[in-house]
Amino acid sequence: MSIWKVLGIGAAVGVGIGALVLASGSAEAAASEDNGVLEDRTDRDGGETFDASGRDLIEELGRRGGLTDEQIRFLVFVARNESQFNTLAGRGDPDLQPPGLTYFADDTSESRAAKRAFDRNRHIFEDCGHDESAYYFGSGGLFAFLPVYPLYHFRKTPLRCAHPYEVFDPAFAIAAAYSFARGISQHPYFDGTVVELRAGWGGLGKMKDANAYAGKLTLWRKQLRQLGIDERWLFAKAPQFPKRDLMELYRSMGGTYGGVA
């Protein structure tokens, strides 16, 4: 049973897409800005096994959304580590665990990071009407997002007040990840390579000094081999992420939220 059915606030449509009731007070539709709210976080080892169907989902929705093969490859690479392609995986405070998840790790550092992100951006979301704790249960979904991060990228669209649990919705997560990657690639620390883009996902400051992510190279190479990707790609030119209307991207992948489609 999907998380949205468990919550009783929506029905699954499309390919596992959750539909929730959009809160009032949403902003007018517009292409989102790309500045994010990244902070240093510890990358995690995704383990030996992963859900191949989750990888297929990213590739299918990515193609439906018009993403290039290289853009899809990068998002697959990130999701391999962050969620093992499990759309209903999360980490955080067990007392705040969203219902309906198939995996949830006790990691209060994630919930603390999520709360800090919400507190920094409270003025953007305080009129949305959701329980504050939903914003800082921890992280989850394909890209292990802290809820405020993707919502921040959608803040000038009708999805500003989407429920924080939309991090578990694949179309929402992929569209936000596209904008997230673009934001990283626009930073002055970024040198244009895949490894720098991957390092920046865990914290912009990690791109400033290669020593900051040197300890991750063995893991990242291993994960690329597991994905059937030549590990030399890690040091190739990174895919570009041109500015897109995130609502258009979200809709093109079948995303729908409370009639916003």
Kinemage of the C-alpha trace (Angstrom):
@kinemage 1
@onewidth
@group {chain A} dominant
@subgroup {mainchain}
@vectorlist {calphas} color= white
{ca met a 1} P 0.000 0.000 0.000
{ca ser a 2} L 1.366 3.393 -0.927
{ca ile a 3} L 2.138 6.046 1.638
{ca trp a 4} L -0.591 8.267 0.220
{ca lys a 5} L -3.295 5.619 0.679
{ca val a 6} L -2.091 4.995 4.223
{ca leu a 7} L -2.365 8.701 4.948
{ca gly a 8} L -5.843 8.821 3.484
{ca ile a 9} L -5.123 12.087 1.694
{ca gly a 10} L -4.846 11.019 -1.885
{ca ala a 11} L -4.779 8.289 -4.478
{ca ala a 12} L -1.888 6.909 -6.504
{ca val a 13} L -2.017 7.734 -10.195
{ca gly a 14} L 0.302 7.113 -13.135
{ca val a 15} L 3.453 5.164 -12.303
{ca gly a 16} L 3.349 5.277 -8.525
{ca ile a 17} L 2.615 9.006 -8.484
{ca gly a 18} L 0.985 10.336 -5.305
{ca ala a 19} L -1.854 12.844 -5.474
{ca leu a 20} L -2.527 14.958 -2.391
{ca val a 21} L -4.830 17.880 -1.647
{ca leu a 22} L -2.979 21.109 -2.461
{ca ala a 23} L -3.013 23.541 0.449
{ca ser a 24} L -4.351 27.033 -0.099
{ca gly a 25} L -2.086 30.047 -0.526
{ca ser a 26} L 0.092 28.619 -3.298
{ca ala a 27} L 2.139 30.926 -5.477
{ca glu a 28} L 1.377 31.522 -9.145
{ca ala a 29} L 2.910 29.088 -11.636
{ca ala a 30} L 6.373 30.108 -12.785
{ca ala a 31} L 9.715 28.534 -13.556
{ca ser a 32} L 11.513 27.991 -10.270
{ca glu a 33} L 14.723 29.751 -9.425
{ca asp a 34} L 17.735 27.545 -9.029
{ca asn a 35} L 19.415 28.703 -5.864
{ca gly a 36} L 19.149 25.908 -3.326
{ca val a 37} L 19.585 25.513 0.400
{ca leu a 38} L 22.399 23.002 0.481
{ca glu a 39} L 24.359 22.318 3.614
{ca asp a 40} L 27.102 19.791 4.266
{ca arg a 41} L 25.701 16.319 4.858
{ca thr a 42} L 27.397 12.943 5.059
{ca asp a 43} L 27.102 10.802 1.950
{ca arg a 44} L 25.989 7.272 2.747
{ca asp a 45} L 27.008 3.887 1.441
{ca gly a 46} L 23.989 2.495 -0.365
{ca gly a 47} L 25.002 -1.104 0.361
{ca glu a 48} L 25.510 -4.045 -1.972
{ca thr a 49} L 21.979 -4.508 -3.282
{ca phe a 50} L 19.483 -2.176 -4.858
{ca asp a 51} L 15.975 -2.172 -6.309
{ca ala a 52} L 16.436 -2.435 -10.078
{ca ser a 53} L 12.796 -1.492 -10.654
{ca gly a 54} L 13.516 1.868 -9.013
{ca arg a 55} L 16.322 2.487 -11.482
{ca asp a 56} L 13.959 1.599 -14.316
{ca leu a 57} L 11.463 4.106 -12.924
{ca ile a 58} L 13.993 6.953 -12.962
{ca glu a 59} L 14.969 6.091 -16.528
{ca glu a 60} L 11.365 5.788 -17.698
{ca leu a 61} L 10.181 9.020 -16.103
{ca gly a 62} L 13.366 10.802 -17.143
{ca arg a 63} L 12.796 9.903 -20.778
{ca arg a 64} L 9.153 10.901 -20.460
{ca gly a 65} L 10.321 14.256 -19.111
{ca gly a 66} L 12.722 14.803 -21.999
{ca leu a 67} L 15.914 14.387 -19.964
{ca thr a 68} L 19.050 13.442 -21.858
{ca asp a 69} L 20.727 10.080 -21.357
{ca glu a 70} L 23.570 11.812 -19.507
{ca gln a 71} L 21.203 13.689 -17.187
{ca ile a 72} L 19.382 10.456 -16.400
{ca arg a 73} L 22.673 8.647 -15.835
{ca phe a 74} L 23.743 11.226 -13.276
{ca leu a 75} L 20.432 11.054 -11.383
{ca val a 76} L 20.644 7.258 -11.384
{ca phe a 77} L 24.170 7.513 -9.970
{ca val a 78} L 23.005 9.748 -7.125
{ca ala a 79} L 19.909 7.683 -6.314
{ca arg a 80} L 22.000 4.497 -6.182
{ca asn a 81} L 23.769 5.821 -3.118
{ca glu a 82} L 21.005 7.840 -1.519
{ca ser a 83} L 18.106 5.369 -1.611
{ca gln a 84} L 19.196 2.227 -3.432
{ca phe a 85} L 16.314 3.231 -5.752
{ca asn a 86} L 13.710 2.632 -3.042
{ca thr a 87} L 11.059 5.342 -3.441
{ca leu a 88} L 9.656 4.605 0.035
{ca ala a 89} L 12.905 4.687 2.025
{ca gly a 90} L 13.638 7.262 4.695
{ca arg a 91} L 15.937 8.190 7.559
{ca gly a 92} L 15.328 10.297 10.619
{ca asp a 93} L 13.550 10.455 13.962
{ca pro a 94} L 11.550 7.226 14.567
{ca asp a 95} L 8.950 9.227 16.503
{ca leu a 96} L 8.253 11.271 13.352
{ca gln a 97} L 8.389 8.426 10.826
{ca pro a 98} L 5.922 8.885 7.951
{ca pro a 99} L 3.494 5.968 7.577
{ca gly a 100} L 3.645 3.484 4.739
{ca leu a 101} L 7.427 3.366 4.243
{ca thr a 102} L 9.176 0.107 3.452
{ca tyr a 103} L 12.432 1.165 5.105
{ca phe a 104} L 13.249 3.755 7.743
{ca ala a 105} L 16.615 4.125 9.473
{ca asp a 106} L 16.983 5.687 12.903
{ca asp a 107} L 19.145 8.733 12.196
{ca thr a 108} L 18.296 11.764 14.285
{ca ser a 109} L 21.068 13.755 12.609
{ca glu a 110} L 18.847 13.768 9.497
{ca ser a 111} L 15.869 15.099 11.398
{ca arg a 112} L 18.029 17.790 12.997
{ca ala a 113} L 19.330 18.829 9.565
{ca ala a 114} L 15.767 18.878 8.243
{ca lys a 115} L 14.631 21.091 11.110
{ca arg a 116} L 17.492 23.522 10.522
{ca ala a 117} L 16.516 23.727 6.851
{ca phe a 118} L 12.892 24.377 7.775
{ca asp a 119} L 13.778 27.009 10.363
{ca arg a 120} L 15.893 28.871 7.791
{ca asn a 121} L 12.983 28.905 5.371
{ca arg a 122} L 10.027 29.008 7.747
{ca his a 123} L 8.807 32.274 6.232
{ca ile a 124} L 8.289 30.519 2.885
{ca phe a 125} L 6.175 27.659 4.198
{ca glu a 126} L 4.561 28.768 7.448
{ca asp a 127} L 1.221 29.556 5.773
{ca cys a 128} L 0.913 26.143 4.091
{ca gly a 129} L -0.992 24.551 6.953
{ca his a 130} L 1.029 21.346 7.347
{ca asp a 131} L 2.220 20.039 10.693
{ca glu a 132} L 5.726 21.416 11.164
{ca ser a 133} L 7.085 18.014 12.137
{ca ala a 134} L 6.315 16.751 8.622
{ca tyr a 135} L 9.020 19.102 7.369
{ca tyr a 136} L 11.640 17.690 9.710
{ca phe a 137} L 10.971 13.985 10.179
{ca gly a 138} L 14.284 13.434 8.373
{ca ser a 139} L 14.963 12.655 4.711
{ca gly a 140} L 13.557 10.285 2.148
{ca gly a 141} L 12.640 9.245 -1.350
{ca leu a 142} L 14.822 8.470 -4.340
{ca phe a 143} L 17.333 11.224 -3.561
{ca ala a 144} L 17.064 11.252 0.241
{ca phe a 145} L 15.867 14.850 0.221
{ca leu a 146} L 15.287 16.851 3.363
{ca pro a 147} L 11.683 17.958 2.624
{ca val a 148} L 12.396 21.681 2.488
{ca tyr a 149} L 15.012 21.308 -0.266
{ca pro a 150} L 12.715 20.222 -3.121
{ca leu a 151} L 9.864 22.407 -1.860
{ca tyr a 152} L 12.217 25.392 -1.927
{ca his a 153} L 12.918 24.762 -5.601
{ca phe a 154} L 9.165 24.650 -6.248
{ca arg a 155} L 8.464 27.703 -4.108
{ca lys a 156} L 7.277 29.876 -7.018
{ca thr a 157} L 4.942 27.229 -8.397
{ca pro a 158} L 1.615 25.752 -7.259
{ca leu a 159} L 3.658 23.074 -5.460
{ca arg a 160} L 5.125 25.438 -2.878
{ca cys a 161} L 2.621 24.128 -0.343
{ca ala a 162} L 2.727 20.501 -1.429
{ca his a 163} L 2.859 18.134 1.530
{ca pro a 164} L 6.435 17.499 2.730
{ca tyr a 165} L 5.909 13.777 2.174
{ca glu a 166} L 5.945 14.448 -1.582
{ca val a 167} L 9.683 13.734 -1.338
{ca phe a 168} L 8.564 10.114 -1.725
{ca asp a 169} L 6.808 10.815 -5.041
{ca pro a 170} L 9.100 9.929 -7.975
{ca ala a 171} L 7.971 12.661 -10.379
{ca phe a 172} L 8.289 15.335 -7.696
{ca ala a 173} L 11.683 14.021 -6.573
{ca ile a 174} L 13.112 13.781 -10.105
{ca ala a 175} L 11.959 17.264 -11.082
{ca ala a 176} L 13.428 18.681 -7.871
{ca ala a 177} L 16.661 16.724 -8.393
{ca tyr a 178} L 16.993 18.270 -11.860
{ca ser a 179} L 16.759 21.768 -10.363
{ca phe a 180} L 19.049 20.734 -7.505
{ca ala a 181} L 21.733 19.544 -9.936
{ca arg a 182} L 21.388 22.750 -11.946
{ca gly a 183} L 21.860 24.808 -8.812
{ca ile a 184} L 25.079 22.950 -7.984
{ca ser a 185} L 26.383 23.360 -11.521
{ca gln a 186} L 25.859 27.133 -11.322
{ca his a 187} L 28.072 27.468 -8.238
{ca pro a 188} L 31.518 29.044 -8.705
{ca tyr a 189} L 33.195 26.062 -6.996
{ca phe a 190} L 31.961 23.676 -9.697
{ca asp a 191} L 34.702 22.684 -12.174
{ca gly a 192} L 32.474 20.990 -14.742
{ca thr a 193} L 33.149 17.314 -13.992
{ca val a 194} L 30.836 14.528 -12.886
{ca val a 195} L 32.807 13.977 -9.690
{ca glu a 196} L 32.482 17.640 -8.717
{ca leu a 197} L 28.749 17.603 -9.386
{ca arg a 198} L 28.418 14.449 -7.290
{ca ala a 199} L 30.518 15.921 -4.496
{ca gly a 200} L 28.439 19.093 -4.501
{ca trp a 201} L 25.296 17.050 -3.907
{ca gly a 202} L 26.555 16.378 -0.396
{ca gly a 203} L 27.543 19.995 0.244
{ca leu a 204} L 28.676 22.881 -1.913
{ca gly a 205} L 31.830 23.340 0.136
{ca lys a 206} L 33.016 19.869 -0.814
{ca met a 207} L 33.711 21.070 -4.346
{ca lys a 208} L 36.250 23.621 -3.166
{ca asp a 209} L 38.890 21.054 -2.265
{ca ala a 210} L 39.243 17.604 -3.831
{ca asn a 211} L 40.530 16.302 -0.497
{ca ala a 212} L 37.040 16.826 0.910
{ca tyr a 213} L 35.636 14.003 -1.194
{ca ala a 214} L 38.746 11.905 -1.859
{ca gly a 215} L 37.527 9.310 0.621
{ca lys a 216} L 34.375 8.748 -1.460
{ca leu a 217} L 36.083 7.935 -4.748
{ca thr a 218} L 36.440 4.203 -4.070
{ca leu a 219} L 32.754 3.946 -3.162
{ca trp a 220} L 31.604 5.976 -6.165
{ca arg a 221} L 33.719 3.905 -8.571
{ca lys a 222} L 32.297 0.727 -7.080
{ca gln a 223} L 28.747 1.982 -7.455
{ca leu a 224} L 29.337 2.924 -11.082
{ca arg a 225} L 30.621 -0.586 -11.806
{ca gln a 226} L 27.534 -2.035 -10.118
{ca leu a 227} L 25.392 0.137 -12.376
{ca gly a 228} L 27.273 -1.015 -15.483
{ca ile a 229} L 28.744 2.453 -16.035
{ca asp a 230} L 32.410 2.890 -16.933
{ca glu a 231} L 34.023 4.266 -13.791
{ca arg a 232} L 36.115 6.626 -15.908
{ca trp a 233} L 32.896 8.578 -16.481
{ca leu a 234} L 33.341 9.922 -12.948
{ca phe a 235} L 35.982 12.317 -14.254
{ca ala a 236} L 34.270 13.135 -17.541
{ca lys a 237} L 32.473 16.352 -18.359
{ca ala a 238} L 29.270 16.556 -16.364
{ca pro a 239} L 25.895 16.796 -18.104
{ca gln a 240} L 24.443 20.267 -18.347
{ca phe a 241} L 21.122 21.059 -16.707
{ca pro a 242} L 19.589 23.989 -18.608
{ca lys a 243} L 16.907 26.027 -16.923
{ca arg a 244} L 13.478 24.438 -17.249
{ca asp a 245} L 9.964 25.151 -16.059
{ca leu a 246} L 9.749 22.668 -13.211
{ca met a 247} L 5.972 22.434 -13.408
{ca glu a 248} L 6.227 21.473 -17.072
{ca leu a 249} L 8.849 18.859 -16.211
{ca tyr a 250} L 6.767 17.541 -13.305
{ca arg a 251} L 3.637 17.277 -15.455
{ca ser a 252} L 5.480 15.634 -18.331
{ca met a 253} L 6.473 12.791 -15.987
{ca gly a 254} L 2.846 12.259 -14.957
{ca gly a 255} L 3.012 14.286 -11.769
{ca thr a 256} L -0.274 15.480 -10.340
{ca tyr a 257} L -1.047 16.973 -6.984
{ca gly a 258} L -4.560 17.962 -5.936
{ca gly a 259} L -5.613 18.666 -9.505
{ca val a 260} L -2.445 20.595 -10.370
{ca ala a 261} L -1.523 18.809 -13.547
